[in-house]
Amino acid sequence: MFATLKRFLPRRTRYTMKLKERVVAVILVGLIALAYIVLVYQSSAGLGRVSGHLWTLKDPFLRLRGQKEYSGSDDYGTGLLGWAFGNLTFRNVYHRPGIYSGRTYSKFDALMKNISTIPEDGHAKLLLKTRKDIDSQESYTVFHHRITNTALYQRGDDNIDKMMNYMSTGTIHRVVNRKGGTQLKFIITFENGMRALFKPIRMQRDEEIRPNQFYFTDYERHNAEIATFHLDRILDFRRVPPTAGRMFNITTDLQDNVRDNDIKKTFFVSPDKNHCFHGRCDYFCKTEFAICGDPDLIEGSLAAYLPSSDIIKRQTIEHPYRRSYSKFRIAKWEKNPFYCDEIKAKKTFSDTMLLDIMDMAVLDFLIGNMDRHHFEVFQIFQNNTYPIHLDHGRSFGRHSKDELSILAPIVQCCRIRQRTFTQLKLLSTDEFRLSDVMRESLSSDPLTPLLLELHLQALDRRLKTILETLAVCVGERGSDVVVDVSTQRESHVRQLV
C-alpha cells in the first residue's frame, strides 16, 4: 500500500515520512476507498454494480469501444450492511462486462453439473474431420470442428464462452447487408475471420406486441435471440448457435466498415442529432423504420455463423406445424386434431425427427415463438440429423399471454423424449427453478438485464403448462407410449474429409 502511495508523493517527502505518518496516510487512503464502496452500495443492490464501477475505472476506454457500464441489481438487501450480513452465497458475481468465463453461480452451475451426468443421445459423430492443430485455431474454427450429429456444441465446452466473449469485444473488419427477409440483418466479419449475424435493437425490454397485431407483423427483438440461446442451453438441446449481445458504435463499428456505397447511403444523422441507419430488406428498411443511436451507440445481438453451406450442405425443411401467415386462412393442423397421424406417415419425420419437433415445440412455447415456418438440417448426417434452432427474433413478445396453440405438436402426438421430460421436471423444482437458472445464465451477457422479471415468471408458468399437458397424455395413453426411452441416433455416420 505504501509503495503505491509513494508514487504520488514529492520525491523528498517519500524518504522523510516517519512511520507514524505512513500509518496515518495508509489509513486515510483506506477510509477514502471504504467511503467510495459505501456510496456505491447505498445506490445499488449488490456486488455487481461495484464490480461494474471498478472495471469502468480500470478501463476508461470501455465506452469508446462501444461497451457500456453494467448496472444491475439482485435480492441481497440494500447497502453495505445488506451485503455484509446477508446471504453470503451470492447467486451472481459479475465481472467485467463482455467476459463470459470466470463467473460464480449457484443454481446454474449445479444444473450444468447435473446435466453432464446424463448420457448423450446416441454416439456423437463430428461434422468436420478433426484437425491435428485444432487447439491452436481461432475459437470459431474450434466451434465448427466440434459440431456433431447430436448438438452444435458439447456440454461444458469452454470454447463457447471464449467465442461469445470475442463477439462482444472483438474488432469488426467488415459489415455486409444480408439480402432478403422482412427486417434488417448485417453479416459482421471480425478481424480474425469469424462471421456473425447482427440484429439491432428494435424494441425496448418493456414493449409487448399489441393484442390486435398479427405475429407475422411484429418487430424482431435482439434480446430474444440472446435469451433463446441461453434457454436452449439450459434445456440441454444445444441447437441454437451461440449468441451474444454487444454495444455498437454506429459510426466506427458499422458505417466505417460498410463497403457497399448503396448501403452507406442508408446511414444518416437525425434532426435530433442522433446517428441512424435502415439498411436494405423487404419491409422494415425505410427511413421511417430507421434504427437510431443515443447519439451513436445501440444494442445488438450477434449469432455465430455455422460452417459455410459451400462446405457443409444444409437442407431446408418446412415445419409440419407451420402457420398460415394469413389474416384469413388457418393452417391444416388447426382444423384437424388427428394431423399428427399424417406427419408420422411421412418419411421425413421418422421417430427421431418427430421427437426433435416435440423438443422444438417445448422451446417455442416457453419463449412464445409463433414464427416457426422452416428449419434447417445438416445433409451429411442424412436421417441421423437434427433441426437447427434458428431465428427467434419474434420471441418474448408477450409475457402476459401464453399461446397454447404452440403446444399443438405435443397435444396431438403425445410424445416426448425421456431426457427432455426429465429436464423439464428438474427445472420445475425449487432447487433448479427455471426462472432462477435463466436469470443467472443471462447475467453473463454484456447487455444484461435482457428480460423483464415478468418474462422470467412466465417461463415458470409455461413450464407448468407443458408438464400438465404431458400428464394428460400419460393419463390417456400411458407413459410407455408418451415418454420415449429407446430412440437414439445411429452411430454409423460418415465424416467429411
C-alpha positions in Angstrom: 0.0 0.0 0.0 2.8 2.4 1.0 4.8 1.6 -2.2 1.8 2.6 -4.3 1.2 5.8 -2.2 4.9 6.8 -2.6 4.4 7.2 -6.4 2.0 10.2 -5.8 4.2 12.0 -3.3 7.0 14.5 -3.9 10.5 12.9 -4.1 11.7 14.5 -0.9 8.6 13.5 1.0 8.9 9.9 0.0 12.0 9.4 2.2 11.3 11.8 5.1 7.9 10.4 6.2 8.1 8.9 9.6 6.5 5.6 10.5 3.6 7.3 12.2 2.9 9.5 9.2 3.0 6.5 6.9 0.4 4.7 9.0 -1.9 7.7 9.0 -1.5 8.1 5.2 -2.4 4.4 4.7 -5.5 4.7 7.0 -6.6 7.8 5.1 -6.4 6.1 1.8 -8.3 3.1 3.2 -11.0 5.4 4.6 -11.4 7.1 1.2 -11.7 3.7 -0.6 -14.2 2.5 2.0 -16.3 5.6 1.6 -16.5 5.1 -2.1 -17.6 1.5 -1.7 -20.3 2.5 0.8 -21.6 5.2 -1.5 -21.8 2.7 -4.4 -23.5 0.1 -2.3 -26.1 2.5 -1.0 -27.1 3.4 -4.6 -27.3 -0.3 -5.7 -28.4 -3.6 -4.5 -25.4 -5.9 -4.8 -21.9 -6.7 -5.7 -22.5 -6.5 -9.4 -22.7 -2.6 -9.5 -19.4 -2.3 -7.6 -17.7 -4.6 -10.0 -19.0 -2.6 -12.9 -17.8 0.7 -11.4 -14.3 -0.7 -10.7 -14.0 -2.1 -14.2 -15.0 1.3 -15.6 -12.3 3.0 -13.6 -9.7 0.4 -14.7 -10.7 0.7 -18.4 -11.7 4.2 -19.3 -12.0 3.1 -23.0 -15.0 0.9 -22.4 -17.4 3.4 -23.8 -15.1 4.4 -26.6 -15.0 0.8 -27.7 -18.8 0.5 -27.7 -19.1 -1.2 -24.3 -21.4 0.0 -21.6 -21.2 0.1 -17.9 -23.1 -2.7 -16.1 -26.0 -1.7 -14.0 -28.0 -4.5 -12.3 -29.5 -5.5 -9.0 -30.1 -8.7 -7.0 -32.1 -9.5 -3.9 -29.3 -9.2 -1.4 -30.7 -6.4 0.6 -29.7 -2.8 0.1 -26.5 -1.1 1.1 -23.2 -2.3 2.5 -24.8 -3.9 5.6 -27.2 -5.8 3.5 -24.3 -7.3 1.6 -22.1 -7.9 4.6 -24.7 -9.6 6.8 -27.0 -11.1 4.2 -26.7 -14.3 2.3 -23.0 -14.7 1.6 -23.6 -17.4 -1.1 -24.1 -15.0 -4.0 -26.2 -16.1 -6.9 -24.2 -13.9 -9.2 -20.7 -12.4 -9.0 -20.4 -10.1 -12.0 -17.1 -9.5 -13.6 -16.1 -7.3 -16.5 -18.9 -6.7 -19.0 -18.4 -8.9 -22.0 -16.5 -11.6 -20.2 -18.3 -14.9 -20.2 -15.9 -17.1 -18.2 -14.8 -17.0 -14.6 -18.2 -16.3 -13.2 -19.6 -17.7 -10.0 -23.1 -19.1 -10.0 -25.1 -21.5 -7.8 -28.2 -22.9 -9.4 -26.9 -22.6 -13.0 -23.6 -24.4 -12.3 -25.4 -27.0 -10.3 -27.8 -27.6 -13.2 -25.0 -27.9 -15.7 -23.2 -30.4 -13.4 -26.4 -32.4 -13.2 -26.8 -32.3 -17.0 -23.3 -33.6 -17.5 -24.2 -36.9 -15.9 -27.0 -37.6 -18.4 -25.9 -39.9 -21.3 -25.8 -38.3 -24.8 -28.4 -39.2 -27.3 -26.5 -41.9 -29.3 -22.9 -41.7 -30.3 -21.7 -38.3 -31.4 -20.1 -38.0 -34.8 -18.2 -34.9 -35.9 -19.4 -32.7 -38.7 -15.9 -32.0 -39.9 -12.8 -34.1 -39.8 -10.7 -33.2 -36.7 -7.6 -31.2 -37.4 -4.4 -32.0 -35.6 -3.8 -28.3 -34.9 -7.3 -27.6 -33.8 -6.4 -26.4 -30.3 -4.3 -23.6 -31.7 -7.1 -22.3 -34.1 -9.4 -19.4 -33.6 -12.5 -20.1 -31.3 -14.9 -20.1 -34.2 -12.9 -22.7 -36.1 -12.9 -24.9 -33.0 -16.7 -24.4 -32.7 -17.2 -25.6 -36.3 -15.0 -28.7 -35.8 -16.8 -29.7 -32.6 -20.3 -29.8 -34.2 -21.7 -33.3 -34.1 -24.8 -35.2 -35.1 -26.3 -34.6 -31.7 -25.7 -30.9 -31.0 -24.0 -27.8 -32.2 -21.7 -27.9 -29.2 -20.9 -30.2 -26.3 -21.7 -29.7 -22.6 -19.2 -27.7 -20.7 -17.3 -26.5 -23.8 -15.2 -23.6 -22.6 -14.6 -22.6 -26.2 -18.2 -21.4 -26.5 -17.7 -18.8 -23.7 -14.4 -17.7 -25.4 -16.1 -17.3 -28.7 -19.1 -15.3 -27.3 -16.7 -13.0 -25.5 -14.9 -12.4 -28.7 -18.1 -11.5 -30.4 -18.8 -8.9 -27.7 -15.4 -7.3 -27.8 -13.6 -8.2 -31.0 -12.6 -5.7 -33.7 -15.1 -5.6 -36.6 -13.5 -5.8 -40.0 -16.4 -5.7 -42.5 -20.2 -5.2 -42.5 -22.4 -6.6 -45.2 -26.2 -6.1 -45.6 -27.8 -9.6 -45.7 -30.3 -9.8 -48.5 -33.9 -10.9 -48.1 -36.1 -11.1 -45.0 -38.6 -8.6 -43.7 -36.2 -6.9 -41.3 -32.6 -5.6 -41.3 -29.7 -8.0 -40.7 -26.0 -7.4 -41.2 -23.3 -10.0 -41.6 -20.4 -9.0 -39.4 -16.9 -10.2 -40.2 -14.4 -9.8 -37.4 -10.6 -9.2 -37.6 -9.9 -12.9 -37.1 -12.2 -14.0 -39.9 -15.2 -15.1 -37.8 -18.6 -14.2 -39.1 -21.8 -13.5 -37.1 -25.4 -12.3 -37.9 -26.2 -8.9 -36.4 -29.7 -7.9 -35.4 -30.1 -4.3 -34.0 -32.3 -3.3 -31.1 -35.9 -2.6 -32.3 -38.0 -2.9 -29.1 -37.3 -1.9 -25.6 -37.4 -4.5 -22.8 -40.9 -3.5 -21.6 -42.6 -3.3 -25.1 -45.0 -6.0 -25.9 -46.7 -7.0 -29.2 -50.1 -5.3 -29.4 -53.1 -7.5 -28.8 -54.6 -6.8 -32.2 -51.3 -7.3 -34.0 -50.6 -10.4 -36.1 -47.5 -12.4 -35.2 -46.0 -12.1 -38.7 -46.0 -8.3 -38.5 -44.1 -8.0 -35.2 -40.6 -6.5 -34.9 -37.7 -8.8 -34.1 -36.1 -8.4 -30.7 -32.4 -8.7 -30.4 -32.6 -9.6 -26.7 -34.9 -12.5 -27.7 -32.2 -14.0 -29.8 -29.7 -13.9 -26.9 -32.2 -15.2 -24.3 -33.3 -18.1 -26.5 -29.7 -19.3 -26.8 -29.4 -19.4 -23.0 -32.7 -21.2 -22.6 -31.8 -23.7 -25.3 -28.6 -24.5 -23.4 -30.5 -24.8 -20.1 -32.9 -27.3 -21.7 -29.8 -29.2 -22.9 -30.8 -29.1 -26.6 -27.7 -27.1 -27.7 -29.1 -26.4 -31.1 -29.1 -22.6 -31.1 -25.9 -21.1 -32.4 -24.0 -19.2 -29.7 -25.5 -15.7 -29.5 -24.1 -12.7 -27.6 -25.0 -9.1 -27.0 -22.9 -6.1 -27.8 -22.9 -2.3 -27.8 -22.2 -0.9 -31.2 -20.9 2.4 -32.3 -23.0 3.1 -35.4 -20.2 5.1 -37.0 -16.9 3.3 -36.1 -18.3 -0.2 -35.8 -20.9 -0.3 -38.6 -20.8 2.6 -41.1 -17.0 2.8 -41.4 -16.9 -1.0 -42.2 -19.6 -1.0 -44.9 -18.0 -1.3 -48.4 -21.3 -1.1 -50.4 -22.0 2.6 -51.2 -25.7 1.9 -51.6 -25.8 0.7 -48.0 -23.7 3.6 -46.8 -26.3 5.9 -48.1 -28.8 4.5 -45.6 -26.8 6.0 -42.7 -27.7 9.5 -41.7 -28.0 11.9 -38.8 -31.5 12.6 -37.5 -33.0 16.0 -36.7 -32.2 15.2 -33.1 -28.5 14.8 -33.9 -28.6 11.0 -33.4 -26.8 8.7 -35.8 -29.3 6.4 -37.7 -29.4 3.7 -40.4 -32.0 1.5 -42.0 -30.1 -0.8 -44.5 -32.0 -2.8 -47.1 -34.6 -5.5 -46.6 -38.1 -6.4 -47.8 -40.2 -4.4 -45.4 -38.9 -2.6 -42.3 -35.9 -0.9 -44.1 -37.2 2.6 -44.8 -36.4 5.9 -43.3 -39.5 5.8 -41.0 -38.2 2.5 -39.6 -34.6 3.6 -39.1 -32.6 2.5 -36.1 -31.1 5.4 -34.2 -28.4 5.6 -31.5 -28.0 7.7 -28.4 -26.4 9.5 -30.0 -24.3 6.8 -31.8 -24.5 3.8 -29.5 -27.0 1.0 -30.0 -27.5 -2.6 -28.7 -27.4 -5.6 -30.9 -27.2 -9.4 -31.0 -24.6 -11.4 -32.7 -25.2 -15.1 -33.6 -22.2 -17.1 -34.7 -22.3 -18.4 -38.2 -22.3 -22.1 -38.9 -19.8 -23.6 -41.4 -20.3 -22.3 -44.9 -23.0 -24.0 -46.9 -20.4 -24.3 -49.7 -18.6 -26.8 -47.5 -21.4 -28.3 -45.5 -24.7 -28.5 -47.3 -27.8 -27.8 -45.3 -31.4 -28.7 -46.3 -34.4 -26.5 -45.5 -37.5 -28.4 -44.4 -40.9 -26.9 -43.9 -42.1 -27.2 -40.3 -45.1 -29.6 -40.2 -46.9 -27.2 -37.8 -46.2 -24.1 -39.9 -48.8 -21.4 -39.5 -50.7 -19.9 -42.5 -49.2 -16.4 -42.2 -52.5 -15.1 -43.4 -55.2 -12.9 -41.9 -57.9 -15.1 -43.5 -56.7 -18.7 -43.5 -55.8 -21.1 -40.8 -53.3 -24.0 -41.1 -54.3 -27.6 -41.7 -53.2 -28.7 -38.2 -55.5 -26.1 -36.7 -58.5 -27.8 -38.3 -57.5 -31.5 -38.0 -57.0 -32.8 -34.4 -55.5 -36.0 -35.9 -53.0 -34.2 -38.0 -50.1 -35.9 -36.2 -51.0 -39.2 -37.9 -50.4 -37.6 -41.3 -47.0 -36.4 -40.1 -46.0 -39.9 -38.8 -46.8 -41.3 -42.3 -44.1 -39.1 -43.9 -40.6 -40.5 -44.3 -39.1 -37.2 -43.4 -40.4 -37.3 -39.9 -39.0 -40.5 -38.5 -39.3 -41.3 -34.8 -36.1 -39.3 -34.1 -37.1 -36.3 -36.1 -40.6 -36.4 -34.6 -39.1 -36.2 -31.2 -37.0 -33.3 -32.3 -40.2 -31.5 -33.3 -41.5 -32.1 -29.8 -38.3 -30.6 -28.4 -38.8 -27.6 -30.6 -42.4 -27.2 -29.5 -41.2 -27.1 -25.9 -38.7 -24.3 -26.7 -41.1 -22.3 -28.8 -43.9 -22.4 -26.2 -41.6 -21.3 -23.4 -40.4 -18.3 -25.5 -43.8 -17.6 -27.1 -42.5 -18.1 -30.7 -45.2 -18.4 -33.3 -42.8 -17.7 -36.2 -41.5 -21.3 -36.8 -42.1 -21.9 -40.5 -39.0 -23.8 -41.7 -35.9 -25.3 -40.1 -32.5 -26.5 -41.4 -30.6 -29.8 -41.0 -27.1 -30.9 -42.0 -27.4 -33.1 -45.0 -24.2 -35.0 -44.3 -25.9 -36.8 -41.3 -28.7 -38.0 -43.5 -31.6 -39.4 -41.4 -29.5 -39.0 -38.2 -29.5 -35.3 -38.2 -31.5 -32.7 -36.1 -33.3 -29.4 -36.7 -31.0 -26.4 -36.1 -32.9 -23.9 -33.9 -32.6 -20.6 -35.8 -34.4 -17.2 -36.0 -36.1 -16.4 -32.6 -36.4 -12.6 -33.0 -40.2 -12.7 -32.7 -40.0 -14.4 -29.3 -40.6 -13.0 -25.8 -43.1 -10.6 -27.3 -45.8 -11.0 -24.7 -45.3 -12.2 -21.1 -48.9 -11.6 -20.2 -50.3 -14.3 -22.6 -49.4 -18.0 -23.2 -50.1 -19.1 -26.7 -51.4 -22.6 -26.2 -51.6 -23.4 -29.9 -47.7 -23.6 -30.0 -48.2 -26.9 -28.0 -50.2 -28.5 -30.8 -47.4 -31.0 -31.7 -47.3 -32.3 -28.1 -51.1 -32.2 -27.7 -51.7 -34.1 -30.9 -48.8 -36.5 -30.9 -48.4 -37.1 -27.2 -44.7 -37.9 -27.5 -41.6 -36.6 -25.6 -38.0 -37.7 -25.1 -37.3 -39.1 -21.7 -34.3 -36.9 -21.4 -36.4 -33.8 -22.2 -39.1 -34.9 -19.9 -36.6 -35.4 -17.0 -35.1 -32.0 -17.7 -38.4 -30.2 -17.6 -39.4 -31.9 -14.3 -36.0 -30.9 -12.9 -36.5 -27.3 -13.9 -39.8 -27.2 -12.1 -38.2 -27.9 -8.7 -37.2 -25.2 -6.2 -33.6 -26.3 -6.4 -33.4 -25.7 -10.2 -36.3 -23.4 -10.8 -36.2 -22.3 -14.5 -36.6 -18.6 -13.8 -33.7 -18.6 -11.4 -31.4 -20.6 -13.6 -32.3 -18.4 -16.6 -31.7 -15.2 -14.6 -28.2 -16.4 -13.6 -27.3 -17.5 -17.1 -28.4 -14.3 -18.7 -26.4 -12.3 -16.2 -23.2 -13.2 -18.1 -24.2 -11.2 -21.2 -22.9 -7.6 -21.6 -26.5 -6.3 -22.2 -27.9 -7.7 -19.0 -30.7 -7.5 -17.8 -32.0 -9.0 -21.1 -35.5 -9.9 -19.9 -38.1 -8.3 -17.6 -38.8 -10.3 -14.4 -42.3 -10.8 -15.8 -40.9 -12.8 -18.7 -38.9 -15.0 -16.3 -42.0 -15.6 -14.3 -43.8 -16.5 -17.5 -41.2 -19.2 -18.1 -42.2 -21.0 -14.8 -45.9 -20.7 -15.6 -45.4 -22.1 -19.1 -43.2 -24.9 -17.9 -46.0 -25.9 -15.6 -48.4 -25.9 -18.5 -46.2 -28.2 -20.5 -45.9 -30.7 -17.7 -49.7 -30.6 -17.2 -50.2 -31.3 -20.9 -47.8 -34.3 -20.8 -49.6 -35.5 -17.6 -52.9 -35.6 -19.6 -51.1 -37.5 -22.4 -49.7 -40.1 -19.9 -53.2 -40.4 -18.3 -54.8 -41.1 -21.7 -52.1 -43.2 -23.4 -49.7 -44.4 -20.7 -46.1 -43.4 -20.0 -44.7 -46.2 -22.2 -46.3 -44.6 -25.2 -45.7 -41.0 -24.4 -42.2 -41.0 -22.9 -39.7 -42.3 -25.4 -36.8 -44.1 -23.8 -35.4 -46.0 -26.8 -34.8 -43.8 -29.8 -31.2 -43.0 -30.4 -29.3 -41.7 -33.3 -27.3 -44.3 -35.2 -23.6 -44.2 -34.8 -22.7 -45.1 -38.4 -22.4 -41.6 -39.8 -19.5 -40.7 -42.1 -17.3 -37.7 -41.5 -16.5 -35.0 -44.1 -12.9 -35.4 -45.3 
